[in-house]
Amino acid sequence: MAKSDQQLTLLILGTASIQSYIFGSNRLKENIGASYLVKQVTEEWAVNALKRVAPRANTDENPNQKIEEGDLDAEVLYAGGGNFVVLFREEETAKHFVETLSKKVLIDAPGLRLDVDQCQFLWEVSGTGLGKAVGNLIKNQKKNRSLRRASAPLLGLGVTAVCQSTGLPATKIISDSDGKRRVSAEVAAKNAAAEKANKSLHNVLPLDEGYVYPSDLDQLGRTVGEQSYIAIVHADGNGMGEIIRQIGEIENNRLYIEEMRKYSKQVTHISKNAMLAVIKRLIQATVEDDKIAGVGPVADLKFSVDEHRGLRLPIRPIVFGGDDTTFVCDGRLGLSLAAMYLREFENAAKQLGRNFSASAGVAIIKSRYPFARAYELSEELCSEAKKFRYKDGKPEEVGGTLDWYFTSGGLYDELEEMRKREYTAKSGSLTLRPVTLGNEGGVRSWGTVKRLTSAFQNEWKDKRNKAKALRDALREGPEAVQRFLKVYEQELPELAGFSATGWNKIENASTCGYFDALELMDIYIPLDDE
């Protein structure tokens, strides 16, 4: 152990504005390449830059090498959650590290901004305080990020052509499925990284022979012009910030490092295994005629075919490997796959002795709608799902939660305002959302919505006009529903307290129990063991 106090430099590296960088294009290939570049910055590129400037560095490969023992120039504390946290013996080495990595990013990932914060840290003989120092630096990083003004790129001098994806000056001509395009340096880099991203994805989430991941939104499923829908699913671990805070309170520096490394690696393992389980389940659900097996009334999901490599799965992971995951899929599979991912996340965590859960938001939109706005919506929905966990003050009993929004038009306002206009009637709220994946017997549970949706899909599959009339009656209120049931001599699927009028009180608020299920009739494909 250290024989004297040591003045070190603590540095935290991240990337700024990654949402707009990754999801600012409707071309899936560009999203894929951008996500790969973001991941490289805080993983392989950062490690390589560190090894270059600090030959005697422990990159979290050897637990027996410890910076406090005096033999190291630098030690990576942990890499996870989009951050790369490292201790340097000399401040000058930290400066060279940032310079080396910055040059790499400027050349190979133009448009991507690094976020670097550092402070001096005194490793005392007692070996305490590192967790609090990291926590404070992360807080400062978030505060500074909100205060920093976004840099304005040079838009070109003289006569320039404009990149179709970014609006920046075009610097290169590329050929893809859209023909020849003039693109900016940023887009060219994303496209160049796409193939590496595909290889990396197949290595991390391998597929059975005869299956490949799609590289275009039009390869995700049904593509009949304006009738094509995609789902953007954003999932985020619940209570992860509190777990990190608790680890940060560990007083012993070395124990703090070990626990953060363990936590970071476990979260990576959990999210990876959950995503892999979802993909394997989707493959298992395919049959020889390229359809999902046993989906009842909407068995028209066909996989597009790559002539050289096989069937393209109607799902593409974009961001994964940390506590947050984003994937895009055929719109009708969005809720099934989101619910499955949340369950598999919990299962994978339990296998490691962790009681982790996650929440998800699902934006179901037309495939040509601006991708960045739809991703923002999926984040908002995930946030709403998380808030629902704390509604009764017992989040540990709720587990995973799910929220979604479907639109056949556009996203014209904030989520709260859109829901007020579209899902509020004189009698109260038309929607049960958000819902929990636990408490299967509860009204506000995914199990209830799924059961009612399946009932309408199977029992009302030849009653489309009646289903539309029921939706109108539900909007008008309980009396209109009673008239509808009497005139059409129809019964609603069983839902305790609701089936007589379609309405009941939940938490002292009048709520409709059937509107969500009716809306999902044509845009939801269930998976058997979802």
C-alpha positions as CSV (number, residue, x, y, z in Angstrom):
1,M,0.0,0.0,0.0
2,A,1.0,3.6,-0.4
3,K,3.5,4.9,2.2
4,S,2.6,8.5,1.7
5,D,-0.2,10.8,0.4
6,Q,-0.2,11.0,-3.4
7,Q,-1.5,13.9,-5.6
8,L,-3.3,12.4,-8.6
9,T,-5.5,13.6,-11.4
10,L,-9.0,12.2,-11.6
11,L,-10.5,12.5,-15.1
12,I,-14.0,11.6,-16.4
13,L,-14.5,11.3,-20.2
14,G,-17.9,11.2,-21.9
15,T,-19.6,12.4,-25.1
16,A,-22.0,15.3,-25.4
17,S,-25.3,15.6,-27.3
18,I,-25.1,11.9,-28.3
19,Q,-28.9,11.7,-28.9
20,S,-28.8,14.2,-31.7
21,Y,-25.6,12.6,-33.0
22,I,-27.0,9.1,-33.1
23,F,-30.7,9.7,-34.0
24,G,-30.5,12.9,-36.1
25,S,-31.1,10.9,-39.3
26,N,-33.9,8.7,-40.7
27,R,-31.3,6.5,-42.4
28,L,-30.7,3.5,-40.1
29,K,-27.2,2.9,-41.5
30,E,-26.2,6.4,-40.2
31,N,-27.8,5.7,-36.8
32,I,-25.9,2.4,-36.6
33,G,-22.6,3.9,-37.6
34,A,-23.0,6.8,-35.2
35,S,-23.8,4.6,-32.2
36,Y,-20.8,2.5,-33.0
37,L,-18.5,5.6,-33.0
38,V,-19.9,6.8,-29.7
39,K,-19.2,3.5,-28.1
40,Q,-15.7,3.4,-29.5
41,V,-14.8,6.7,-28.0
42,T,-15.3,5.6,-24.4
43,E,-14.1,2.1,-25.0
44,E,-11.5,1.0,-27.5
45,W,-10.3,4.4,-28.6
46,A,-10.0,5.6,-25.0
47,V,-8.0,2.5,-24.0
48,N,-5.7,2.8,-27.0
49,A,-5.1,6.5,-26.4
50,L,-4.3,5.7,-22.7
51,K,-1.8,3.0,-23.6
52,R,-0.1,5.3,-26.0
53,V,0.5,8.1,-23.5
54,A,0.9,5.9,-20.4
55,P,2.6,2.6,-21.2
56,R,2.4,1.7,-17.5
57,A,-1.4,1.9,-17.3
58,N,-3.9,-0.6,-15.9
59,T,-6.9,-0.6,-18.2
60,D,-8.9,-2.7,-15.8
61,E,-7.3,-5.9,-17.0
62,N,-5.1,-6.7,-14.0
63,P,-6.7,-6.4,-10.5
64,N,-3.3,-6.8,-8.9
65,Q,-1.9,-3.5,-10.5
66,K,-2.9,-0.6,-8.3
67,I,-2.0,3.0,-8.8
68,E,-1.6,3.7,-5.1
69,E,1.3,1.3,-5.0
70,G,3.4,3.6,-7.1
71,D,4.1,1.4,-10.2
72,L,1.5,2.8,-12.5
73,D,1.2,6.0,-14.6
74,A,-2.6,5.6,-14.8
75,E,-5.4,3.3,-13.9
76,V,-8.9,3.0,-15.3
77,L,-11.4,2.9,-12.5
78,Y,-14.3,1.8,-14.6
79,A,-15.9,2.2,-18.0
80,G,-19.6,2.2,-18.2
81,G,-22.8,4.3,-18.6
82,G,-21.1,6.2,-21.4
83,N,-18.2,7.3,-19.1
84,F,-14.5,6.5,-19.0
85,V,-13.1,7.2,-15.5
86,V,-9.4,7.1,-15.0
87,L,-6.7,8.2,-12.4
88,F,-3.4,9.7,-13.7
89,R,-0.3,10.0,-11.6
90,E,0.7,13.2,-13.5
91,E,-1.6,15.9,-14.8
92,E,0.6,16.3,-17.9
93,T,-0.2,12.7,-18.8
94,A,-3.9,13.4,-18.5
95,K,-3.5,16.4,-20.8
96,H,-1.7,14.2,-23.4
97,F,-4.4,11.6,-23.2
98,V,-7.1,14.2,-24.0
99,E,-5.1,15.6,-26.9
100,T,-4.5,12.1,-28.4
101,L,-8.1,11.0,-28.1
102,S,-9.4,14.4,-29.3
103,K,-7.3,14.1,-32.5
104,K,-8.6,10.6,-33.1
105,V,-12.2,11.8,-32.7
106,L,-11.8,14.9,-35.0
107,I,-10.4,12.7,-37.8
108,D,-12.6,9.5,-37.5
109,A,-15.8,10.8,-35.8
110,P,-16.2,14.4,-37.0
111,G,-19.2,16.1,-35.3
112,L,-19.0,14.1,-32.1
113,R,-18.1,16.2,-29.1
114,L,-16.0,15.0,-26.2
115,D,-17.0,16.0,-22.7
116,V,-14.0,16.0,-20.3
117,D,-13.8,17.1,-16.7
118,Q,-11.0,16.6,-14.3
119,C,-9.8,17.5,-10.8
120,Q,-6.9,16.9,-8.5
121,F,-7.4,14.1,-6.0
122,L,-5.3,13.4,-3.0
123,W,-5.0,9.6,-2.3
124,E,-4.3,9.7,1.4
125,V,-2.6,7.0,3.3
126,S,-6.0,6.1,4.8
127,G,-7.3,5.6,1.2
128,T,-10.7,7.3,1.4
129,G,-12.8,9.8,-0.5
130,L,-12.5,8.5,-4.1
131,G,-16.2,7.6,-4.4
132,K,-17.3,11.1,-3.3
133,A,-14.8,12.7,-5.6
134,V,-16.1,10.8,-8.6
135,G,-19.6,11.6,-7.7
136,N,-18.9,15.3,-7.3
137,L,-17.0,15.4,-10.7
138,I,-20.0,13.7,-12.4
139,K,-22.4,16.3,-10.9
140,N,-20.1,19.1,-12.1
141,Q,-19.9,17.5,-15.5
142,K,-23.7,17.5,-15.8
143,K,-23.9,21.1,-14.6
144,N,-21.2,22.3,-16.9
145,R,-22.8,20.4,-19.8
146,S,-26.1,22.4,-19.4
147,L,-24.2,25.7,-19.2
148,R,-21.9,25.1,-22.2
149,R,-23.0,26.7,-25.4
150,A,-23.1,24.3,-28.4
151,S,-20.4,25.1,-30.8
152,A,-21.5,26.3,-34.2
153,P,-19.8,24.5,-37.1
154,L,-18.5,26.4,-40.0
155,L,-21.2,26.2,-42.6
156,G,-19.0,26.7,-45.6
157,L,-17.4,29.5,-47.5
158,G,-18.3,30.4,-51.1
159,V,-20.3,27.9,-53.1
160,T,-21.0,24.7,-51.2
161,A,-23.4,21.7,-51.6
162,V,-25.5,20.8,-48.6
163,C,-25.6,17.4,-46.9
164,Q,-29.1,16.0,-47.0
165,S,-28.8,14.5,-43.5
166,T,-27.1,17.2,-41.5
167,G,-27.4,20.4,-43.5
168,L,-23.7,20.9,-43.2
169,P,-21.4,21.5,-46.2
170,A,-21.0,18.3,-48.2
171,T,-17.4,17.0,-48.5
172,K,-17.9,13.7,-50.2
173,I,-20.1,11.7,-52.6
174,I,-21.2,8.3,-51.4
175,S,-23.4,5.6,-53.1
176,D,-26.1,3.7,-51.2
177,S,-29.7,2.5,-51.5
178,D,-30.7,6.1,-52.2
179,G,-28.2,6.4,-55.1
180,K,-25.4,8.9,-55.1
181,R,-25.5,11.5,-52.3
182,R,-23.4,14.4,-51.3
183,V,-22.7,14.1,-47.6
184,S,-20.8,16.0,-44.8
185,A,-17.7,14.6,-43.2
186,E,-19.9,13.5,-40.2
187,V,-22.2,11.4,-42.3
188,A,-19.4,10.0,-44.3
189,A,-17.8,8.8,-41.1
190,K,-21.0,7.3,-39.8
191,N,-21.5,5.4,-43.1
192,A,-17.9,4.2,-43.1
193,A,-18.4,2.9,-39.5
194,A,-21.7,1.0,-40.3
195,E,-20.0,-2.1,-41.6
196,K,-17.8,-2.3,-38.6
197,A,-20.8,-1.8,-36.4
198,N,-22.5,-4.7,-38.2
199,K,-19.6,-7.0,-37.5
200,S,-19.4,-5.9,-33.9
201,L,-23.1,-6.5,-33.4
202,H,-22.9,-10.0,-34.9
203,N,-20.0,-10.8,-32.6
204,V,-21.7,-9.5,-29.4
205,L,-25.3,-10.6,-30.3
206,P,-24.7,-13.5,-32.6
207,L,-27.5,-14.8,-34.8
208,D,-28.4,-18.3,-36.0
209,E,-27.2,-19.1,-39.5
210,G,-29.6,-17.8,-42.1
211,Y,-30.5,-14.6,-40.2
212,V,-29.0,-11.1,-40.4
213,Y,-29.8,-7.7,-38.9
214,P,-31.4,-5.1,-41.1
215,S,-29.5,-2.0,-42.1
216,D,-32.5,0.0,-43.4
217,L,-35.8,1.0,-41.8
218,D,-37.7,-0.5,-44.8
219,Q,-36.3,-3.9,-44.0
220,L,-38.0,-4.1,-40.6
221,G,-41.3,-5.6,-41.7
222,R,-44.4,-4.5,-43.5
223,T,-43.5,-1.8,-46.0
224,V,-46.5,-0.7,-47.9
225,G,-45.9,3.0,-48.5
226,E,-47.6,5.1,-45.8
227,Q,-48.9,2.0,-44.0
228,S,-45.4,1.1,-42.7
229,Y,-44.9,1.6,-39.0
230,I,-41.8,1.2,-36.9
231,A,-41.4,1.2,-33.1
232,I,-38.5,2.9,-31.3
233,V,-38.0,1.3,-27.9
234,H,-36.0,3.0,-25.2
235,A,-35.4,1.1,-22.0
236,D,-33.6,2.3,-18.9
237,G,-32.6,0.6,-15.7
238,N,-34.6,1.5,-12.6
239,G,-32.9,3.0,-9.6
240,M,-29.4,2.7,-11.1
241,G,-28.4,6.3,-9.9
242,E,-29.2,5.4,-6.3
243,I,-27.1,2.2,-6.6
244,I,-24.1,4.2,-7.9
245,R,-24.7,6.8,-5.1
246,Q,-24.5,4.0,-2.5
247,I,-21.4,2.6,-4.0
248,G,-19.9,6.1,-4.0
249,E,-20.4,6.2,-0.2
250,I,-17.9,3.4,0.3
251,E,-15.0,5.0,2.2
252,N,-12.2,2.6,1.2
253,N,-10.9,3.8,-2.2
254,R,-9.8,0.4,-3.5
255,L,-13.0,-1.3,-2.4
256,Y,-14.9,1.5,-4.2
257,I,-13.0,0.8,-7.4
258,E,-13.7,-3.0,-7.1
259,E,-17.4,-2.5,-6.5
260,M,-17.8,0.0,-9.4
261,R,-16.0,-2.3,-11.8
262,K,-18.2,-5.2,-10.6
263,Y,-21.4,-3.2,-11.0
264,S,-20.4,-1.8,-14.4
265,K,-19.6,-5.3,-15.8
266,Q,-22.8,-6.8,-14.3
267,V,-25.0,-4.2,-15.9
268,T,-23.3,-4.8,-19.3
269,H,-23.8,-8.5,-18.9
270,I,-27.4,-8.1,-17.9
271,S,-28.4,-5.8,-20.8
272,K,-26.5,-7.9,-23.3
273,N,-28.1,-11.2,-22.2
274,A,-31.6,-9.6,-22.1
275,M,-31.2,-8.3,-25.6
276,L,-29.8,-11.6,-26.8
277,A,-32.8,-13.5,-25.2
278,V,-35.2,-11.3,-27.0
279,I,-33.5,-11.8,-30.4
280,K,-33.4,-15.6,-29.8
281,R,-37.1,-15.7,-28.9
282,L,-37.9,-13.8,-32.1
283,I,-35.9,-16.3,-34.2
284,Q,-37.7,-19.2,-32.4
285,A,-41.0,-17.7,-33.3
286,T,-40.3,-17.9,-37.1
287,V,-41.5,-20.8,-39.2
288,E,-40.7,-21.9,-42.8
289,D,-43.1,-19.5,-44.4
290,D,-41.2,-16.6,-42.7
291,K,-44.1,-15.6,-40.4
292,I,-44.4,-15.2,-36.7
293,A,-45.9,-18.4,-35.3
294,G,-49.2,-18.3,-33.5
295,V,-50.0,-14.6,-33.7
296,G,-53.8,-15.0,-34.3
297,P,-55.5,-12.3,-36.4
298,V,-52.4,-10.5,-37.8
299,A,-50.1,-13.2,-39.1
300,D,-48.8,-11.1,-42.0
301,L,-45.5,-10.1,-40.6
302,K,-42.9,-11.3,-43.2
303,F,-39.2,-10.9,-43.0
304,S,-37.4,-9.2,-45.8
305,V,-34.7,-11.3,-47.5
306,D,-31.1,-10.7,-48.0
307,E,-30.3,-12.8,-51.1
308,H,-26.8,-13.6,-49.9
309,R,-27.2,-14.0,-46.2
310,G,-30.7,-15.0,-45.3
311,L,-33.7,-13.5,-43.5
312,R,-33.5,-10.0,-42.0
313,L,-34.9,-9.9,-38.5
314,P,-37.5,-7.2,-37.9
315,I,-35.4,-5.7,-35.1
316,R,-32.2,-3.7,-34.9
317,P,-30.4,-2.9,-31.6
318,I,-28.9,0.6,-31.8
319,V,-27.7,1.3,-28.3
320,F,-27.1,-1.4,-25.7
321,G,-24.5,-2.7,-23.3
322,G,-25.3,-0.3,-20.4
323,D,-28.3,0.4,-18.2
324,D,-30.1,2.0,-21.1
325,T,-31.0,0.2,-24.3
326,T,-32.5,1.5,-27.6
327,F,-33.7,-0.7,-30.5
328,V,-35.9,-0.2,-33.5
329,C,-38.3,-2.8,-34.8
330,D,-41.5,-3.4,-36.8
331,G,-44.1,-1.3,-35.2
332,R,-46.4,-4.2,-34.5
333,L,-43.7,-5.9,-32.5
334,G,-42.7,-2.9,-30.4
335,L,-44.8,-3.6,-27.3
336,S,-44.2,-7.4,-27.4
337,L,-40.4,-7.0,-27.6
338,A,-40.3,-4.2,-25.1
339,A,-42.2,-6.2,-22.5
340,M,-40.0,-9.2,-23.2
341,Y,-36.9,-7.2,-22.8
342,L,-38.0,-5.9,-19.4
343,R,-38.7,-9.4,-18.2
344,E,-35.4,-10.8,-19.5
345,F,-33.6,-7.8,-17.9
346,E,-35.0,-8.9,-14.5
347,N,-34.3,-12.5,-15.2
348,A,-30.6,-11.9,-16.2
349,A,-30.2,-9.7,-13.1
350,K,-31.6,-12.4,-10.8
351,Q,-29.0,-14.9,-12.2
352,L,-26.3,-12.6,-10.8
353,G,-28.1,-12.1,-7.5
354,R,-29.3,-8.6,-8.4
355,N,-32.8,-7.3,-7.9
356,F,-32.7,-5.0,-10.9
357,S,-35.6,-3.9,-13.1
358,A,-36.1,-1.6,-16.0
359,S,-38.7,0.6,-17.6
360,A,-39.4,1.3,-21.2
361,G,-41.1,3.8,-23.6
362,V,-42.3,2.7,-27.0
363,A,-43.0,5.3,-29.8
364,I,-44.9,3.7,-32.7
365,I,-44.7,5.9,-35.7
366,K,-44.7,5.9,-39.5
367,S,-41.3,4.9,-40.8
368,R,-40.8,8.2,-42.6
369,Y,-41.4,10.3,-39.5
370,P,-38.3,12.3,-38.3
371,F,-36.3,9.8,-36.2
372,A,-34.8,12.2,-33.7
373,R,-38.3,13.5,-32.6
374,A,-39.6,9.9,-32.3
375,Y,-36.5,8.9,-30.2
376,E,-37.2,11.9,-27.9
377,L,-40.7,10.7,-27.5
378,S,-39.6,7.2,-26.5
379,E,-37.3,8.8,-23.8
380,E,-40.3,10.9,-22.5
381,L,-42.4,7.7,-22.4
382,C,-39.7,5.9,-20.5
383,S,-39.6,8.8,-18.0
384,E,-43.4,8.6,-17.6
385,A,-43.1,4.8,-17.0
386,K,-40.4,5.4,-14.3
387,K,-42.6,8.0,-12.5
388,F,-45.4,5.5,-12.4
389,R,-43.2,3.1,-10.3
390,Y,-43.2,5.7,-7.5
391,K,-46.9,6.5,-7.6
392,D,-47.7,4.3,-4.5
393,G,-44.3,4.9,-2.9
394,K,-43.2,1.2,-3.2
395,P,-41.2,0.9,-6.5
396,E,-39.5,-2.3,-5.4
397,E,-42.9,-4.0,-5.5
398,V,-43.8,-2.7,-9.0
399,G,-40.8,-3.9,-11.0
400,G,-40.7,-3.0,-14.6
401,T,-43.1,-0.4,-16.1
402,L,-44.1,0.3,-19.7
403,D,-45.6,3.3,-21.6
404,W,-46.3,3.8,-25.2
405,Y,-47.7,6.2,-27.8
406,F,-49.1,5.4,-31.2
407,T,-49.7,7.9,-34.0
408,S,-50.7,7.5,-37.6
409,G,-50.1,11.2,-38.2
410,G,-47.4,13.3,-36.6
411,L,-46.2,14.4,-33.2
412,Y,-47.5,17.9,-33.0
413,D,-47.0,18.8,-29.4
414,E,-45.5,17.7,-26.1
415,L,-46.6,14.3,-24.8
416,E,-48.7,15.6,-22.0
417,E,-50.6,18.0,-24.3
418,M,-51.2,15.3,-26.9
419,R,-52.6,12.9,-24.3
420,K,-54.9,15.6,-23.0
421,R,-56.4,16.1,-26.4
422,E,-56.5,12.5,-27.6
423,Y,-57.1,10.5,-24.5
424,T,-59.3,12.7,-22.3
425,A,-63.1,12.6,-22.5
426,K,-65.8,14.2,-20.4
427,S,-66.0,11.1,-18.2
428,G,-62.3,11.0,-17.5
429,S,-59.1,9.3,-18.9
430,L,-59.4,7.0,-21.8
431,T,-56.1,5.3,-21.2
432,L,-54.6,3.0,-18.5
433,R,-51.0,3.9,-19.4
434,P,-48.4,3.7,-18.0
435,V,-48.7,0.1,-16.8
436,T,-46.7,-2.3,-14.7
437,L,-45.3,-5.6,-15.8
438,G,-45.8,-6.9,-12.2
439,N,-49.2,-7.2,-10.5
440,E,-50.6,-9.1,-13.4
441,G,-54.1,-9.1,-11.9
442,G,-54.2,-5.3,-11.6
443,V,-56.1,-3.1,-14.0
444,R,-53.1,-1.0,-14.8
445,S,-50.9,-3.9,-15.8
446,W,-49.5,-4.9,-19.1
447,G,-51.0,-8.4,-18.6
448,T,-54.5,-6.9,-18.4
449,V,-54.0,-4.7,-21.6
450,K,-52.5,-7.7,-23.4
451,R,-55.4,-10.0,-22.4
452,L,-58.0,-7.5,-23.5
453,T,-56.2,-6.8,-26.8
454,S,-56.0,-10.5,-27.6
455,A,-59.7,-10.9,-26.7
456,F,-60.7,-8.1,-29.2
457,Q,-58.3,-9.5,-31.8
458,N,-59.8,-13.0,-31.6
459,E,-63.4,-12.4,-30.6
460,W,-64.0,-9.2,-32.6
461,K,-61.8,-9.9,-35.6
462,D,-64.8,-9.8,-38.0
463,K,-66.4,-6.9,-36.1
464,R,-64.3,-3.9,-37.2
465,N,-67.2,-1.6,-37.6
466,K,-68.5,-2.5,-34.1
467,A,-65.0,-2.0,-32.7
468,K,-65.0,1.5,-34.1
469,A,-68.5,2.2,-32.8
470,L,-67.4,1.0,-29.3
471,R,-64.4,3.4,-29.4
472,D,-66.8,6.3,-30.2
473,A,-69.1,5.1,-27.4
474,L,-66.3,4.9,-24.9
475,R,-65.4,8.5,-25.7
476,E,-69.0,9.6,-25.0
477,G,-69.1,7.9,-21.6
478,P,-70.7,5.0,-19.6
479,E,-74.3,5.7,-20.7
480,A,-73.3,5.6,-24.4
481,V,-71.4,2.3,-23.8
482,Q,-74.5,0.8,-22.2
483,R,-76.6,1.8,-25.2
484,F,-74.0,0.3,-27.5
485,L,-74.0,-3.0,-25.7
486,K,-77.8,-3.1,-25.7
487,V,-78.3,-2.2,-29.4
488,Y,-75.5,-4.5,-30.7
489,E,-76.3,-7.3,-28.1
490,Q,-72.7,-7.4,-27.4
491,E,-70.6,-8.2,-24.3
492,L,-67.2,-6.7,-23.4
493,P,-64.3,-8.9,-22.5
494,E,-64.3,-9.5,-18.7
495,L,-62.7,-6.8,-16.6
496,A,-63.9,-6.6,-13.0
497,G,-65.8,-3.4,-12.4
498,F,-65.5,-2.3,-16.0
499,S,-67.4,-4.7,-18.3
500,A,-70.9,-3.2,-17.7
501,T,-70.1,0.3,-18.8
502,G,-66.4,0.3,-20.0
503,W,-65.6,2.8,-17.2
504,N,-64.7,2.6,-13.5
505,K,-62.7,4.5,-10.9
506,I,-59.0,3.9,-10.4
507,E,-57.3,5.8,-7.6
508,N,-60.5,8.0,-7.3
509,A,-60.3,9.0,-11.0
510,S,-62.8,7.9,-13.7
511,T,-60.9,5.7,-16.2
512,C,-61.8,3.7,-19.3
513,G,-60.6,0.1,-19.3
514,Y,-60.9,-0.8,-23.0
515,F,-59.6,2.1,-25.1
516,D,-56.0,1.0,-25.1
517,A,-56.8,-2.5,-26.2
518,L,-59.1,-1.4,-29.0
519,E,-56.3,1.0,-30.3
520,L,-53.8,-1.9,-30.3
521,M,-56.0,-4.4,-32.2
522,D,-54.3,-3.8,-35.6
523,I,-50.8,-2.7,-34.4
524,Y,-49.9,-5.4,-31.9
525,I,-48.5,-8.8,-32.6
526,P,-48.1,-10.9,-29.4
527,L,-45.4,-13.4,-28.9
528,D,-46.4,-16.6,-27.1
529,D,-44.2,-16.4,-24.0
530,E,-43.9,-12.7,-23.9
